[in-house]
Amino acid sequence: MNFITRSSLFITVMAMSGCAMFFETPATPLQHAAWQGDVTAIQSLVKSGVSVDEPDDMGSSPLFWAARGGHAFGPHQCHGEDAARPEIIRTLLELGANPNVQDNRPKGFGRASGWTPLFVALHHEQFKSAAVLLEQGADPNILSDQGMSAMQVATGEGAPRELIELMLEKGFDPQKLRRRG
């Protein structure tokens, strides 16, 4: 298949995917358990000494994988949130997960990098999970590497008014936005 055909196919699939495409897979058993929503495995792995913030090579922690909402690999649609997903987020946070860690994806045109689990949850329409993150210390004033705020992601994804109000209550302030140090 030539370059033009492959590129056209890729662009078509991306346009039809509705939310995002990702073909990454969890790199560790804890990340896999977080993505799958297996609270028992999460607790067992952390109890056995696995770091609750263990990153993969892109800087995604188990909390990032949980915040994706368990979406299938490849093209997917962001429609709704599993009722158990906020409890998975809460479990990781109670075990000490950092809600403000930023990924280290490569910067570049059309890329998203410097995202926190809050960005991931908002982007994947995991609004109840985003509320748990905010209630447990997620900072709504962190900017992505591209200068995007969590509030921009929330409004762009159609977050409910209650979540927008919670972001304001938890300190969102356009004057306090900051990039990673």
N, C-alpha and C positions, 0 to 999 in steps of 0.2 A: 504494500500500500504506500503510495507516495505521500510526501509531506503535506501537500494541499488537501488531499482527501482526508488524511488523519486529522489535520487541523480543523477542517470543516466538521468532521464527525465530533471532535472534542467540543467545539463551540456549540453545536446543536445540542449535545447532551447537557452541557452546562446551562444553556438557556432554558431547557425543559425541566431541569432538576428542581426549580422552584425555590430552593434554599441554598444549598451548597453541595459541593462534592468533596469527599475526602476518601482516600484509599489507604490512609494510615491505619495501622492496627495497634492495639495496646501492646506495649513493649515488655511489660512485666505482669506477673500474676495479679498484683494489687491493682494495676491499671485495668486489667481485664475484669476483675471482680467489680470495680467501680463502674465501668462501662455497662456491665451486665446487671448491676444493681443487687449484687449478692452481699448483703449486710453481714451475714455470718462469716463468709470468707474474708471480707474486709477486716472484721474484728480479729479473726484468727491470725491473719497475716501480720497485722500490726502488733498483736500480742507476741508473736514469735520473733519480733525484732525488725521487721521490714519498715523502712522509713515511710511515714504517711505522705511525705512530700517527694518521694522518689521520682525524679523527672526522667523523661525519655530524651532522646537526642535533640528534640525540638523544644525542650523545656516544659512539656506538658506533664503535669502532675496527675495523680489519680483523681484529684478534684476536678481537673479539666475534663477528664473522661466522663466523670459522673455528670458534669454540667452539660454535656452534649445530649443528655436525655436518652441514651441507649440507642440512638439512631443506627440503622443498618449502615454498613460500609458501602461506599459508592454513592450514586445519585440518590437523593432522598427528599422527602417533603417534610417540612416542619409543621405538624398539625397536632396540637395538643401536648399534654404532658401526662405521663403515667402518674397515677395517684401516689405511688410509692417513691417516686424520684426525690421529692424534698427530704424524705427520711434518710436516703442514701447520702445526700449532701450534709445533712445534720450530723450523721454518724461520723463522716470524715472530719468535719469541723470539731466535733467533740473529742476526736482522737488526736487533735492538734494540727490538722491541715491548715496551711496558710491561705487565707482567702484572697490575698493580694499579690501572690506571686505572678510575675508576667512571663509569658512564653518567650522563647528566643528564636522564633521562626525568622528566616531570612527576610530582610527588608527588600522592598522592590515594588514596582508598578503593579497594581492590582492585588497586592498581597496584604494579608492582615497579620500584623506582628505586634508584640508587646501587649497582647490581650491577657486579661485576668480571667479567672473562672466566671466572674460576673458578666464580662463581655460574652463569653461562650454561652452561658445560660440564656442571656437576652437574645443573642443571635439565633439560638435554636428554639426560641419561644418557650423556654422552660421558666415561666414567670413566677410560679410558686417557689421553685428552686432559687431563683434570683432573690426573692424576698427573704428566704432563709439565709442566703449569703450576706445580704445587707444587715439582717438582724444579728448576725454573728460576726460582724466586723469588716465586711467587704467595703473598701473605700470607693465611693462613687466619683471621686475626683481624679483618678488615675487616667491619663491619656494613653492611647495606643501609640505605637511608633509613628503612625501616620497622622497623629493629632486628633483622633476621634475620641469622643467621650462616651462613657457608658450611657449617658442620657440620650445622646444621638442614636445609639444602637437601640435603646428602649423605645424611643418614639418612632424610629424607622421600622421597627418590627411590630408596632401596634400594641405595645404593653398597656395593660389596663391602667386606668386613672389611679387606682389605689397603689399600684407599684410606683408610678411616677411620684405620687405624694410621699411614699416611703423613702424614695431616693432623696427627696428634698429634706425630709425629716432627719435622714441619716447624714446630712451635711453637704449634699451636692450644691456647689457654688461655682458658677462660671469664672469667678475671680480666683478660685483656689485650684483650678485645674493644673496638673503637673505631669510632666513626662518622667520616665524612670531616671534615677540618679546615676 
